[in-house]
């Protein structure tokens, strides 16, 4: 068994946790941005239909 890997496990877990903490809010922010854009476009279309 490769015991050298176990020496770096803690570092790898910290990197994975940091990546998760960075990427999850980033993806959530993109989803919120896309939803707001879609809602704004729908409101514009409804306003044009009323005219």
mmCIF entry with sequence, helices, sheets and N, C-alpha, C, O atoms, coordinates in Angstrom:
data_MODEL
# 
_entry.id   MODEL 
# 
_entity.id                         1 
_entity.type                       polymer 
_entity.pdbx_number_of_molecules   1 
# 
_entity_poly.entity_id                      1 
_entity_poly.type                           'polypeptide(L)' 
_entity_poly.nstd_linkage                   no 
_entity_poly.nstd_monomer                   no 
_entity_poly.pdbx_seq_one_letter_code       
;(UNK)(UNK)(UNK)(UNK)(UNK)(UNK)(UNK)(UNK)(UNK)(UNK)(UNK)(UNK)(UNK)(UNK)(UNK)(UNK)
(UNK)(UNK)(UNK)(UNK)(UNK)(UNK)(UNK)(UNK)(UNK)(UNK)(UNK)(UNK)(UNK)(UNK)(UNK)(UNK)
(UNK)(UNK)(UNK)(UNK)(UNK)(UNK)(UNK)(UNK)(UNK)(UNK)(UNK)(UNK)(UNK)(UNK)(UNK)(UNK)
(UNK)(UNK)(UNK)
;
_entity_poly.pdbx_seq_one_letter_code_can   XXXXXXXXXXXXXXXXXXXXXXXXXXXXXXXXXXXXXXXXXXXXXXXXXXX 
_entity_poly.pdbx_strand_id                 A 
# 
loop_
_entity_poly_seq.entity_id 
_entity_poly_seq.num 
_entity_poly_seq.mon_id 
_entity_poly_seq.hetero 
1 1  UNK n 
1 2  UNK n 
1 3  UNK n 
1 4  UNK n 
1 5  UNK n 
1 6  UNK n 
1 7  UNK n 
1 8  UNK n 
1 9  UNK n 
1 10 UNK n 
1 11 UNK n 
1 12 UNK n 
1 13 UNK n 
1 14 UNK n 
1 15 UNK n 
1 16 UNK n 
1 17 UNK n 
1 18 UNK n 
1 19 UNK n 
1 20 UNK n 
1 21 UNK n 
1 22 UNK n 
1 23 UNK n 
1 24 UNK n 
1 25 UNK n 
1 26 UNK n 
1 27 UNK n 
1 28 UNK n 
1 29 UNK n 
1 30 UNK n 
1 31 UNK n 
1 32 UNK n 
1 33 UNK n 
1 34 UNK n 
1 35 UNK n 
1 36 UNK n 
1 37 UNK n 
1 38 UNK n 
1 39 UNK n 
1 40 UNK n 
1 41 UNK n 
1 42 UNK n 
1 43 UNK n 
1 44 UNK n 
1 45 UNK n 
1 46 UNK n 
1 47 UNK n 
1 48 UNK n 
1 49 UNK n 
1 50 UNK n 
1 51 UNK n 
# 
_struct_asym.id          A 
_struct_asym.entity_id   1 
# 
loop_
_struct_conf.conf_type_id 
_struct_conf.id 
_struct_conf.pdbx_PDB_helix_id 
_struct_conf.beg_label_comp_id 
_struct_conf.beg_label_asym_id 
_struct_conf.beg_label_seq_id 
_struct_conf.pdbx_beg_PDB_ins_code 
_struct_conf.end_label_comp_id 
_struct_conf.end_label_asym_id 
_struct_conf.end_label_seq_id 
_struct_conf.pdbx_end_PDB_ins_code 
_struct_conf.beg_auth_comp_id 
_struct_conf.beg_auth_asym_id 
_struct_conf.beg_auth_seq_id 
_struct_conf.end_auth_comp_id 
_struct_conf.end_auth_asym_id 
_struct_conf.end_auth_seq_id 
_struct_conf.pdbx_PDB_helix_class 
_struct_conf.details 
_struct_conf.pdbx_PDB_helix_length 
HELX_P HELX_P1 AA1 UNK A 4 ? UNK A 7  ? UNK A 4 UNK A 7  1 ? 4  
HELX_P HELX_P2 AA2 UNK A 9 ? UNK A 50 ? UNK A 9 UNK A 50 1 ? 42 
# 
_struct_conf_type.id          HELX_P 
_struct_conf_type.criteria    ? 
_struct_conf_type.reference   ? 
# 
loop_
_atom_site.group_PDB 
_atom_site.id 
_atom_site.type_symbol 
_atom_site.label_atom_id 
_atom_site.label_alt_id 
_atom_site.label_comp_id 
_atom_site.label_asym_id 
_atom_site.label_entity_id 
_atom_site.label_seq_id 
_atom_site.pdbx_PDB_ins_code 
_atom_site.Cartn_x 
_atom_site.Cartn_y 
_atom_site.Cartn_z 
_atom_site.occupancy 
_atom_site.B_iso_or_equiv 
_atom_site.pdbx_formal_charge 
_atom_site.auth_seq_id 
_atom_site.auth_comp_id 
_atom_site.auth_asym_id 
_atom_site.auth_atom_id 
_atom_site.pdbx_PDB_model_num 
ATOM 1   N N  . UNK A 1 1  ? 0.849   -1.190 0.000   1.00 0.00 ? 1  UNK A N  1 
ATOM 2   C CA . UNK A 1 1  ? 0.000   0.000  0.000   1.00 0.00 ? 1  UNK A CA 1 
ATOM 3   C C  . UNK A 1 1  ? 0.889   1.246  0.000   1.00 0.00 ? 1  UNK A C  1 
ATOM 4   O O  . UNK A 1 1  ? 1.969   1.258  0.592   1.00 0.00 ? 1  UNK A O  1 
ATOM 5   N N  . UNK A 1 2  ? 0.420   2.273  -0.664  1.00 0.00 ? 2  UNK A N  1 
ATOM 6   C CA . UNK A 1 2  ? 1.197   3.508  -0.772  1.00 0.00 ? 2  UNK A CA 1 
ATOM 7   C C  . UNK A 1 2  ? 0.909   4.397  0.442   1.00 0.00 ? 2  UNK A C  1 
ATOM 8   O O  . UNK A 1 2  ? -0.108  5.089  0.472   1.00 0.00 ? 2  UNK A O  1 
ATOM 9   N N  . UNK A 1 3  ? 1.789   4.381  1.430   1.00 0.00 ? 3  UNK A N  1 
ATOM 10  C CA . UNK A 1 3  ? 1.581   5.150  2.652   1.00 0.00 ? 3  UNK A CA 1 
ATOM 11  C C  . UNK A 1 3  ? 1.872   6.628  2.461   1.00 0.00 ? 3  UNK A C  1 
ATOM 12  O O  . UNK A 1 3  ? 1.445   7.445  3.277   1.00 0.00 ? 3  UNK A O  1 
ATOM 13  N N  . UNK A 1 4  ? 2.586   6.991  1.406   1.00 0.00 ? 4  UNK A N  1 
ATOM 14  C CA . UNK A 1 4  ? 2.863   8.408  1.142   1.00 0.00 ? 4  UNK A CA 1 
ATOM 15  C C  . UNK A 1 4  ? 1.554   9.166  0.892   1.00 0.00 ? 4  UNK A C  1 
ATOM 16  O O  . UNK A 1 4  ? 1.433   10.344 1.225   1.00 0.00 ? 4  UNK A O  1 
ATOM 17  N N  . UNK A 1 5  ? 0.587   8.475  0.304   1.00 0.00 ? 5  UNK A N  1 
ATOM 18  C CA . UNK A 1 5  ? -0.709  9.112  0.032   1.00 0.00 ? 5  UNK A CA 1 
ATOM 19  C C  . UNK A 1 5  ? -1.376  9.569  1.324   1.00 0.00 ? 5  UNK A C  1 
ATOM 20  O O  . UNK A 1 5  ? -1.991  10.634 1.362   1.00 0.00 ? 5  UNK A O  1 
ATOM 21  N N  . UNK A 1 6  ? -1.257  8.765  2.387   1.00 0.00 ? 6  UNK A N  1 
ATOM 22  C CA . UNK A 1 6  ? -1.906  9.105  3.653   1.00 0.00 ? 6  UNK A CA 1 
ATOM 23  C C  . UNK A 1 6  ? -1.313  10.360 4.279   1.00 0.00 ? 6  UNK A C  1 
ATOM 24  O O  . UNK A 1 6  ? -1.992  11.047 5.042   1.00 0.00 ? 6  UNK A O  1 
ATOM 25  N N  . UNK A 1 7  ? -0.067  10.665 3.971   1.00 0.00 ? 7  UNK A N  1 
ATOM 26  C CA . UNK A 1 7  ? 0.548   11.888 4.498   1.00 0.00 ? 7  UNK A CA 1 
ATOM 27  C C  . UNK A 1 7  ? -0.097  13.130 3.898   1.00 0.00 ? 7  UNK A C  1 
ATOM 28  O O  . UNK A 1 7  ? -0.133  14.179 4.542   1.00 0.00 ? 7  UNK A O  1 
ATOM 29  N N  . UNK A 1 8  ? -0.606  13.027 2.670   1.00 0.00 ? 8  UNK A N  1 
ATOM 30  C CA . UNK A 1 8  ? -1.160  14.177 1.964   1.00 0.00 ? 8  UNK A CA 1 
ATOM 31  C C  . UNK A 1 8  ? -2.689  14.209 1.999   1.00 0.00 ? 8  UNK A C  1 
ATOM 32  O O  . UNK A 1 8  ? -3.303  15.097 1.406   1.00 0.00 ? 8  UNK A O  1 
ATOM 33  N N  . UNK A 1 9  ? -3.304  13.251 2.686   1.00 0.00 ? 9  UNK A N  1 
ATOM 34  C CA . UNK A 1 9  ? -4.765  13.174 2.707   1.00 0.00 ? 9  UNK A CA 1 
ATOM 35  C C  . UNK A 1 9  ? -5.376  14.424 3.320   1.00 0.00 ? 9  UNK A C  1 
ATOM 36  O O  . UNK A 1 9  ? -6.357  14.953 2.798   1.00 0.00 ? 9  UNK A O  1 
ATOM 37  N N  . UNK A 1 10 ? -4.813  14.897 4.411   1.00 0.00 ? 10 UNK A N  1 
ATOM 38  C CA . UNK A 1 10 ? -5.351  16.084 5.083   1.00 0.00 ? 10 UNK A CA 1 
ATOM 39  C C  . UNK A 1 10 ? -5.319  17.292 4.141   1.00 0.00 ? 10 UNK A C  1 
ATOM 40  O O  . UNK A 1 10 ? -6.288  18.048 4.060   1.00 0.00 ? 10 UNK A O  1 
ATOM 41  N N  . UNK A 1 11 ? -4.218  17.465 3.443   1.00 0.00 ? 11 UNK A N  1 
ATOM 42  C CA . UNK A 1 11 ? -4.105  18.580 2.501   1.00 0.00 ? 11 UNK A CA 1 
ATOM 43  C C  . UNK A 1 11 ? -5.138  18.441 1.384   1.00 0.00 ? 11 UNK A C  1 
ATOM 44  O O  . UNK A 1 11 ? -5.772  19.422 0.995   1.00 0.00 ? 11 UNK A O  1 
ATOM 45  N N  . UNK A 1 12 ? -5.305  17.229 0.874   1.00 0.00 ? 12 UNK A N  1 
ATOM 46  C CA . UNK A 1 12 ? -6.272  17.015 -0.209  1.00 0.00 ? 12 UNK A CA 1 
ATOM 47  C C  . UNK A 1 12 ? -7.694  17.296 0.251   1.00 0.00 ? 12 UNK A C  1 
ATOM 48  O O  . UNK A 1 12 ? -8.493  17.861 -0.496  1.00 0.00 ? 12 UNK A O  1 
ATOM 49  N N  . UNK A 1 13 ? -8.010  16.905 1.480   1.00 0.00 ? 13 UNK A N  1 
ATOM 50  C CA . UNK A 1 13 ? -9.356  17.171 2.008   1.00 0.00 ? 13 UNK A CA 1 
ATOM 51  C C  . UNK A 1 13 ? -9.588  18.667 2.192   1.00 0.00 ? 13 UNK A C  1 
ATOM 52  O O  . UNK A 1 13 ? -10.687 19.162 1.939   1.00 0.00 ? 13 UNK A O  1 
ATOM 53  N N  . UNK A 1 14 ? -8.560  19.384 2.629   1.00 0.00 ? 14 UNK A N  1 
ATOM 54  C CA . UNK A 1 14 ? -8.696  20.834 2.773   1.00 0.00 ? 14 UNK A CA 1 
ATOM 55  C C  . UNK A 1 14 ? -8.898  21.499 1.407   1.00 0.00 ? 14 UNK A C  1 
ATOM 56  O O  . UNK A 1 14 ? -9.700  22.424 1.274   1.00 0.00 ? 14 UNK A O  1 
ATOM 57  N N  . UNK A 1 15 ? -8.176  21.028 0.408   1.00 0.00 ? 15 UNK A N  1 
ATOM 58  C CA . UNK A 1 15 ? -8.334  21.581 -0.941  1.00 0.00 ? 15 UNK A CA 1 
ATOM 59  C C  . UNK A 1 15 ? -9.743  21.307 -1.460  1.00 0.00 ? 15 UNK A C  1 
ATOM 60  O O  . UNK A 1 15 ? -10.376 22.189 -2.041  1.00 0.00 ? 15 UNK A O  1 
ATOM 61  N N  . UNK A 1 16 ? -10.229 20.092 -1.251  1.00 0.00 ? 16 UNK A N  1 
ATOM 62  C CA . UNK A 1 16 ? -11.574 19.733 -1.691  1.00 0.00 ? 16 UNK A CA 1 
ATOM 63  C C  . UNK A 1 16 ? -12.632 20.587 -0.987  1.00 0.00 ? 16 UNK A C  1 
ATOM 64  O O  . UNK A 1 16 ? -13.576 21.056 -1.622  1.00 0.00 ? 16 UNK A O  1 
ATOM 65  N N  . UNK A 1 17 ? -12.473 20.785 0.313   1.00 0.00 ? 17 UNK A N  1 
ATOM 66  C CA . UNK A 1 17 ? -13.419 21.605 1.070   1.00 0.00 ? 17 UNK A CA 1 
ATOM 67  C C  . UNK A 1 17 ? -13.391 23.050 0.585   1.00 0.00 ? 17 UNK A C  1 
ATOM 68  O O  . UNK A 1 17 ? -14.442 23.674 0.436   1.00 0.00 ? 17 UNK A O  1 
ATOM 69  N N  . UNK A 1 18 ? -12.209 23.583 0.339   1.00 0.00 ? 18 UNK A N  1 
ATOM 70  C CA . UNK A 1 18 ? -12.095 24.966 -0.141  1.00 0.00 ? 18 UNK A CA 1 
ATOM 71  C C  . UNK A 1 18 ? -12.735 25.108 -1.516  1.00 0.00 ? 18 UNK A C  1 
ATOM 72  O O  . UNK A 1 18 ? -13.423 26.092 -1.787  1.00 0.00 ? 18 UNK A O  1 
ATOM 73  N N  . UNK A 1 19 ? -12.510 24.130 -2.378  1.00 0.00 ? 19 UNK A N  1 
ATOM 74  C CA . UNK A 1 19 ? -13.095 24.167 -3.713  1.00 0.00 ? 19 UNK A CA 1 
ATOM 75  C C  . UNK A 1 19 ? -14.621 24.148 -3.622  1.00 0.00 ? 19 UNK A C  1 
ATOM 76  O O  . UNK A 1 19 ? -15.300 24.870 -4.352  1.00 0.00 ? 19 UNK A O  1 
ATOM 77  N N  . UNK A 1 20 ? -15.149 23.327 -2.733  1.00 0.00 ? 20 UNK A N  1 
ATOM 78  C CA . UNK A 1 20 ? -16.595 23.237 -2.553  1.00 0.00 ? 20 UNK A CA 1 
ATOM 79  C C  . UNK A 1 20 ? -17.156 24.562 -2.048  1.00 0.00 ? 20 UNK A C  1 
ATOM 80  O O  . UNK A 1 20 ? -18.188 25.032 -2.528  1.00 0.00 ? 20 UNK A O  1 
ATOM 81  N N  . UNK A 1 21 ? -16.468 25.161 -1.074  1.00 0.00 ? 21 UNK A N  1 
ATOM 82  C CA . UNK A 1 21 ? -16.947 26.423 -0.504  1.00 0.00 ? 21 UNK A CA 1 
ATOM 83  C C  . UNK A 1 21 ? -16.893 27.558 -1.517  1.00 0.00 ? 21 UNK A C  1 
ATOM 84  O O  . UNK A 1 21 ? -17.644 28.526 -1.397  1.00 0.00 ? 21 UNK A O  1 
ATOM 85  N N  . UNK A 1 22 ? -16.028 27.455 -2.501  1.00 0.00 ? 22 UNK A N  1 
ATOM 86  C CA . UNK A 1 22 ? -15.942 28.484 -3.531  1.00 0.00 ? 22 UNK A CA 1 
ATOM 87  C C  . UNK A 1 22 ? -16.968 28.236 -4.640  1.00 0.00 ? 22 UNK A C  1 
ATOM 88  O O  . UNK A 1 22 ? -17.661 29.159 -5.069  1.00 0.00 ? 22 UNK A O  1 
ATOM 89  N N  . UNK A 1 23 ? -17.057 26.998 -5.095  1.00 0.00 ? 23 UNK A N  1 
ATOM 90  C CA . UNK A 1 23 ? -17.890 26.698 -6.260  1.00 0.00 ? 23 UNK A CA 1 
ATOM 91  C C  . UNK A 1 23 ? -19.381 26.688 -5.963  1.00 0.00 ? 23 UNK A C  1 
ATOM 92  O O  . UNK A 1 23 ? -20.166 27.135 -6.800  1.00 0.00 ? 23 UNK A O  1 
ATOM 93  N N  . UNK A 1 24 ? -19.799 26.200 -4.810  1.00 0.00 ? 24 UNK A N  1 
ATOM 94  C CA . UNK A 1 24 ? -21.237 26.123 -4.517  1.00 0.00 ? 24 UNK A CA 1 
ATOM 95  C C  . UNK A 1 24 ? -21.898 27.507 -4.517  1.00 0.00 ? 24 UNK A C  1 
ATOM 96  O O  . UNK A 1 24 ? -22.915 27.684 -5.187  1.00 0.00 ? 24 UNK A O  1 
ATOM 97  N N  . UNK A 1 25 ? -21.363 28.480 -3.798  1.00 0.00 ? 25 UNK A N  1 
ATOM 98  C CA . UNK A 1 25 ? -21.984 29.818 -3.863  1.00 0.00 ? 25 UNK A CA 1 
ATOM 99  C C  . UNK A 1 25 ? -21.892 30.433 -5.260  1.00 0.00 ? 25 UNK A C  1 
ATOM 100 O O  . UNK A 1 25 ? -22.774 31.189 -5.666  1.00 0.00 ? 25 UNK A O  1 
ATOM 101 N N  . UNK A 1 26 ? -20.832 30.111 -5.990  1.00 0.00 ? 26 UNK A N  1 
ATOM 102 C CA . UNK A 1 26 ? -20.707 30.659 -7.344  1.00 0.00 ? 26 UNK A CA 1 
ATOM 103 C C  . UNK A 1 26 ? -21.822 30.120 -8.234  1.00 0.00 ? 26 UNK A C  1 
ATOM 104 O O  . UNK A 1 26 ? -22.455 30.890 -8.957  1.00 0.00 ? 26 UNK A O  1 
ATOM 105 N N  . UNK A 1 27 ? -22.074 28.818 -8.197  1.00 0.00 ? 27 UNK A N  1 
ATOM 106 C CA . UNK A 1 27 ? -23.150 28.247 -9.001  1.00 0.00 ? 27 UNK A CA 1 
ATOM 107 C C  . UNK A 1 27 ? -24.511 28.764 -8.550  1.00 0.00 ? 27 UNK A C  1 
ATOM 108 O O  . UNK A 1 27 ? -25.382 29.025 -9.382  1.00 0.00 ? 27 UNK A O  1 
ATOM 109 N N  . UNK A 1 28 ? -24.702 28.915 -7.241  1.00 0.00 ? 28 UNK A N  1 
ATOM 110 C CA . UNK A 1 28 ? -25.962 29.449 -6.735  1.00 0.00 ? 28 UNK A CA 1 
ATOM 111 C C  . UNK A 1 28 ? -26.161 30.879 -7.222  1.00 0.00 ? 28 UNK A C  1 
ATOM 112 O O  . UNK A 1 28 ? -27.271 31.253 -7.601  1.00 0.00 ? 28 UNK A O  1 
ATOM 113 N N  . UNK A 1 29 ? -25.114 31.672 -7.218  1.00 0.00 ? 29 UNK A N  1 
ATOM 114 C CA . UNK A 1 29 ? -25.205 33.048 -7.707  1.00 0.00 ? 29 UNK A CA 1 
ATOM 115 C C  . UNK A 1 29 ? -25.563 33.106 -9.176  1.00 0.00 ? 29 UNK A C  1 
ATOM 116 O O  . UNK A 1 29 ? -26.357 33.953 -9.585  1.00 0.00 ? 29 UNK A O  1 
ATOM 117 N N  . UNK A 1 30 ? -24.996 32.231 -9.966  1.00 0.00 ? 30 UNK A N  1 
ATOM 118 C CA . UNK A 1 30 ? -25.310 32.190 -11.398 1.00 0.00 ? 30 UNK A CA 1 
ATOM 119 C C  . UNK A 1 30 ? -26.773 31.830 -11.601 1.00 0.00 ? 30 UNK A C  1 
ATOM 120 O O  . UNK A 1 30 ? -27.446 32.431 -12.439 1.00 0.00 ? 30 UNK A O  1 
ATOM 121 N N  . UNK A 1 31 ? -27.273 30.864 -10.849 1.00 0.00 ? 31 UNK A N  1 
ATOM 122 C CA . UNK A 1 31 ? -28.680 30.459 -10.969 1.00 0.00 ? 31 UNK A CA 1 
ATOM 123 C C  . UNK A 1 31 ? -29.612 31.617 -10.615 1.00 0.00 ? 31 UNK A C  1 
ATOM 124 O O  . UNK A 1 31 ? -30.603 31.850 -11.307 1.00 0.00 ? 31 UNK A O  1 
ATOM 125 N N  . UNK A 1 32 ? -29.300 32.336 -9.548  1.00 0.00 ? 32 UNK A N  1 
ATOM 126 C CA . UNK A 1 32 ? -30.122 33.477 -9.140  1.00 0.00 ? 32 UNK A CA 1 
ATOM 127 C C  . UNK A 1 32 ? -30.105 34.548 -10.224 1.00 0.00 ? 32 UNK A C  1 
ATOM 128 O O  . UNK A 1 32 ? -31.143 35.121 -10.557 1.00 0.00 ? 32 UNK A O  1 
ATOM 129 N N  . UNK A 1 33 ? -28.921 34.815 -10.774 1.00 0.00 ? 33 UNK A N  1 
ATOM 130 C CA . UNK A 1 33 ? -28.784 35.816 -11.840 1.00 0.00 ? 33 UNK A CA 1 
ATOM 131 C C  . UNK A 1 33 ? -29.613 35.428 -13.061 1.00 0.00 ? 33 UNK A C  1 
ATOM 132 O O  . UNK A 1 33 ? -30.312 36.263 -13.635 1.00 0.00 ? 33 UNK A O  1 
ATOM 133 N N  . UNK A 1 34 ? -29.533 34.152 -13.457 1.00 0.00 ? 34 UNK A N  1 
ATOM 134 C CA . UNK A 1 34 ? -30.291 33.686 -14.621 1.00 0.00 ? 34 UNK A CA 1 
ATOM 135 C C  . UNK A 1 34 ? -31.790 33.793 -14.370 1.00 0.00 ? 34 UNK A C  1 
ATOM 136 O O  . UNK A 1 34 ? -32.536 34.197 -15.262 1.00 0.00 ? 34 UNK A O  1 
ATOM 137 N N  . UNK A 1 35 ? -32.241 33.440 -13.172 1.00 0.00 ? 35 UNK A N  1 
ATOM 138 C CA . UNK A 1 35 ? -33.671 33.501 -12.857 1.00 0.00 ? 35 UNK A CA 1 
ATOM 139 C C  . UNK A 1 35 ? -34.174 34.951 -12.889 1.00 0.00 ? 35 UNK A C  1 
ATOM 140 O O  . UNK A 1 35 ? -35.264 35.222 -13.394 1.00 0.00 ? 35 UNK A O  1 
ATOM 141 N N  . UNK A 1 36 ? -33.381 35.872 -12.353 1.00 0.00 ? 36 UNK A N  1 
ATOM 142 C CA . UNK A 1 36 ? -33.794 37.278 -12.366 1.00 0.00 ? 36 UNK A CA 1 
ATOM 143 C C  . UNK A 1 36 ? -33.874 37.817 -13.788 1.00 0.00 ? 36 UNK A C  1 
ATOM 144 O O  . UNK A 1 36 ? -34.789 38.572 -14.117 1.00 0.00 ? 36 UNK A O  1 
ATOM 145 N N  . UNK A 1 37 ? -32.920 37.432 -14.633 1.00 0.00 ? 37 UNK A N  1 
ATOM 146 C CA . UNK A 1 37 ? -32.970 37.855 -16.035 1.00 0.00 ? 37 UNK A CA 1 
ATOM 147 C C  . UNK A 1 37 ? -34.205 37.312 -16.724 1.00 0.00 ? 37 UNK A C  1 
ATOM 148 O O  . UNK A 1 37 ? -34.866 38.035 -17.469 1.00 0.00 ? 37 UNK A O  1 
ATOM 149 N N  . UNK A 1 38 ? -34.526 36.045 -16.487 1.00 0.00 ? 38 UNK A N  1 
ATOM 150 C CA . UNK A 1 38 ? -35.694 35.429 -17.102 1.00 0.00 ? 38 UNK A CA 1 
ATOM 151 C C  . UNK A 1 38 ? -36.976 36.104 -16.632 1.00 0.00 ? 38 UNK A C  1 
ATOM 152 O O  . UNK A 1 38 ? -37.874 36.347 -17.438 1.00 0.00 ? 38 UNK A O  1 
ATOM 153 N N  . UNK A 1 39 ? -37.075 36.409 -15.352 1.00 0.00 ? 39 UNK A N  1 
ATOM 154 C CA . UNK A 1 39 ? -38.256 37.092 -14.823 1.00 0.00 ? 39 UNK A CA 1 
ATOM 155 C C  . UNK A 1 39 ? -38.394 38.481 -15.438 1.00 0.00 ? 39 UNK A C  1 
ATOM 156 O O  . UNK A 1 39 ? -39.505 38.904 -15.758 1.00 0.00 ? 39 UNK A O  1 
ATOM 157 N N  . UNK A 1 40 ? -37.288 39.191 -15.606 1.00 0.00 ? 40 UNK A N  1 
ATOM 158 C CA . UNK A 1 40 ? -37.337 40.528 -16.210 1.00 0.00 ? 40 UNK A CA 1 
ATOM 159 C C  . UNK A 1 40 ? -37.812 40.438 -17.657 1.00 0.00 ? 40 UNK A C  1 
ATOM 160 O O  . UNK A 1 40 ? -38.606 41.273 -18.091 1.00 0.00 ? 40 UNK A O  1 
ATOM 161 N N  . UNK A 1 41 ? -37.350 39.457 -18.405 1.00 0.00 ? 41 UNK A N  1 
ATOM 162 C CA . UNK A 1 41 ? -37.784 39.286 -19.793 1.00 0.00 ? 41 UNK A CA 1 
ATOM 163 C C  . UNK A 1 41 ? -39.269 38.963 -19.863 1.00 0.00 ? 41 UNK A C  1 
ATOM 164 O O  . UNK A 1 41 ? -39.973 39.463 -20.740 1.00 0.00 ? 41 UNK A O  1 
ATOM 165 N N  . UNK A 1 42 ? -39.749 38.131 -18.945 1.00 0.00 ? 42 UNK A N  1 
ATOM 166 C CA . UNK A 1 42 ? -41.164 37.787 -18.927 1.00 0.00 ? 42 UNK A CA 1 
ATOM 167 C C  . UNK A 1 42 ? -42.022 39.005 -18.601 1.00 0.00 ? 42 UNK A C  1 
ATOM 168 O O  . UNK A 1 42 ? -43.094 39.184 -19.179 1.00 0.00 ? 42 UNK A O  1 
ATOM 169 N N  . UNK A 1 43 ? -41.556 39.835 -17.683 1.00 0.00 ? 43 UNK A N  1 
ATOM 170 C CA . UNK A 1 43 ? -42.303 41.049 -17.336 1.00 0.00 ? 43 UNK A CA 1 
ATOM 171 C C  . UNK A 1 43 ? -42.363 42.004 -18.526 1.00 0.00 ? 43 UNK A C  1 
ATOM 172 O O  . UNK A 1 43 ? -43.389 42.646 -18.753 1.00 0.00 ? 43 UNK A O  1 
ATOM 173 N N  . UNK A 1 44 ? -41.275 42.103 -19.283 1.00 0.00 ? 44 UNK A N  1 
ATOM 174 C CA . UNK A 1 44 ? -41.266 42.960 -20.466 1.00 0.00 ? 44 UNK A CA 1 
ATOM 175 C C  . UNK A 1 44 ? -42.260 42.451 -21.508 1.00 0.00 ? 44 UNK A C  1 
ATOM 176 O O  . UNK A 1 44 ? -42.981 43.237 -22.122 1.00 0.00 ? 44 UNK A O  1 
ATOM 177 N N  . UNK A 1 45 ? -42.294 41.133 -21.704 1.00 0.00 ? 45 UNK A N  1 
ATOM 178 C CA . UNK A 1 45 ? -43.234 40.560 -22.655 1.00 0.00 ? 45 UNK A CA 1 
ATOM 179 C C  . UNK A 1 45 ? -44.679 40.798 -22.224 1.00 0.00 ? 45 UNK A C  1 
ATOM 180 O O  . UNK A 1 45 ? -45.524 41.123 -23.058 1.00 0.00 ? 45 UNK A O  1 
ATOM 181 N N  . UNK A 1 46 ? -44.972 40.641 -20.941 1.00 0.00 ? 46 UNK A N  1 
ATOM 182 C CA . UNK A 1 46 ? -46.318 40.892 -20.457 1.00 0.00 ? 46 UNK A CA 1 
ATOM 183 C C  . UNK A 1 46 ? -46.713 42.356 -20.607 1.00 0.00 ? 46 UNK A C  1 
ATOM 184 O O  . UNK A 1 46 ? -47.862 42.671 -20.917 1.00 0.00 ? 46 UNK A O  1 
ATOM 185 N N  . UNK A 1 47 ? -45.752 43.243 -20.387 1.00 0.00 ? 47 UNK A N  1 
ATOM 186 C CA . UNK A 1 47 ? -46.033 44.683 -20.544 1.00 0.00 ? 47 UNK A CA 1 
ATOM 187 C C  . UNK A 1 47 ? -46.320 44.995 -22.019 1.00 0.00 ? 47 UNK A C  1 
ATOM 188 O O  . UNK A 1 47 ? -47.191 45.814 -22.313 1.00 0.00 ? 47 UNK A O  1 
ATOM 189 N N  . UNK A 1 48 ? -45.610 44.363 -22.934 1.00 0.00 ? 48 UNK A N  1 
ATOM 190 C CA . UNK A 1 48 ? -45.837 44.600 -24.362 1.00 0.00 ? 48 UNK A CA 1 
ATOM 191 C C  . UNK A 1 48 ? -47.199 44.040 -24.796 1.00 0.00 ? 48 UNK A C  1 
ATOM 192 O O  . UNK A 1 48 ? -47.874 44.629 -25.641 1.00 0.00 ? 48 UNK A O  1 
ATOM 193 N N  . UNK A 1 49 ? -47.595 42.916 -24.222 1.00 0.00 ? 49 UNK A N  1 
ATOM 194 C CA . UNK A 1 49 ? -48.889 42.324 -24.570 1.00 0.00 ? 49 UNK A CA 1 
ATOM 195 C C  . UNK A 1 49 ? -50.043 43.196 -24.098 1.00 0.00 ? 49 UNK A C  1 
ATOM 196 O O  . UNK A 1 49 ? -51.082 43.250 -24.755 1.00 0.00 ? 49 UNK A O  1 
ATOM 197 N N  . UNK A 1 50 ? -49.876 43.885 -22.961 1.00 0.00 ? 50 UNK A N  1 
ATOM 198 C CA . UNK A 1 50 ? -50.926 44.743 -22.422 1.00 0.00 ? 50 UNK A CA 1 
ATOM 199 C C  . UNK A 1 50 ? -51.122 45.991 -23.267 1.00 0.00 ? 50 UNK A C  1 
ATOM 200 O O  . UNK A 1 50 ? -52.208 46.571 -23.283 1.00 0.00 ? 50 UNK A O  1 
ATOM 201 N N  . UNK A 1 51 ? -50.070 46.408 -23.970 1.00 0.00 ? 51 UNK A N  1 
ATOM 202 C CA . UNK A 1 51 ? -50.172 47.636 -24.762 1.00 0.00 ? 51 UNK A CA 1 
ATOM 203 C C  . UNK A 1 51 ? -50.926 47.441 -26.036 1.00 0.00 ? 51 UNK A C  1 
ATOM 204 O O  . UNK A 1 51 ? -51.093 48.387 -26.806 1.00 0.00 ? 51 UNK A O  1 
# 
